[in-house]
Amino acid sequence: MLSAVLLAVPISLPLFDFSAVRAEEVSQTAPPGVEIFSGFGVNGNSAAGYLGAGTAFGSSLWQPGFRGRIVGAYGGYNYDGTLAAPGGRQSVTFDGNNTYGAALLGYQFQPGRAVVKLFAGIEAEDQDISPRDPNNSVQGSAVGLRVQAESWFDLSARSFVTLDASYGTAFQEYWTASRLGFRLRPKLAVGLEGGAQGNREYNAGRGGAFVQLQLPRVEVIAASGVTGDYLERQGSAYFTLNLYRAF
């Protein structure tokens, strides 16, 4: 279950609020046209990391235009269940590993104070669960289509809101995330976040807070909060760390 593993780790790229790096906030001799991003996330029953890159095809990332992205991710997770055994059912802990990759093409719009990015492409995913769970249809390898949208809107000079969403047909996985942020300093923002994710086997939600810091060469977003799904009888804490650089 990709979303179970990645939770708030932005496979939706964001899974990112990196639209925050606006042209007026970046001091460079030439507008950046390439981006790289990486990060990881953990919660009570999973951990995962990702690495990706994007291009504006020779144009500036801070201006409207076509975009391309590739991303790969790997994670592990576990959950409790039962298997048929002589004399009845036996309690079992299932251990899973998830490998994911996607290639996307899209376009960035900038109407007024907003930034909107729309993407479509292909995804490939492999779910390896041991021992095999006959009651879980999210297993094996699958290839599918992926669509996603990312948006950023400046409410004022000190506040902003983001809304991101994605859907993939490989295992019918979906992911949404929203953030409300406040700039304490020109390169420091804090705020609240929430979202939902799932696939054809489960649904989950999360809510927490984030800190966004723009350093000279990299942007850092750290977030933490509470998440819960049917794999856990109780919710658990989550933590994510995302890194971004444009050049």
PEQUIWO-V669974 format. One line per field, one symbol per residue. psi: psi as a letter, one per 20 degrees, with the letter a starting at -180 (. if undefined). A space follows every 50 residues. Layout:
psi=???
This chain:
psi=nghhghdjonhjmnkqkjihnrhiipoqhqpqiqqqqrarqqahjrqqrr prqrqjliaphjqqrqqqqqqqqprqrqqqaqqpqpjbqppqoppqpppq qqpqqaqpqmocjqppppqqbqqpqpoopprpoijoimqaqqpaqpqqqp qppohaiiqrqqpqqqpqigklqrpqpqqoqpohrhjpqraqqraqraai irqrrqqbqqppporhiqppopqqbpqqriiphqrrqqpqppqppp.
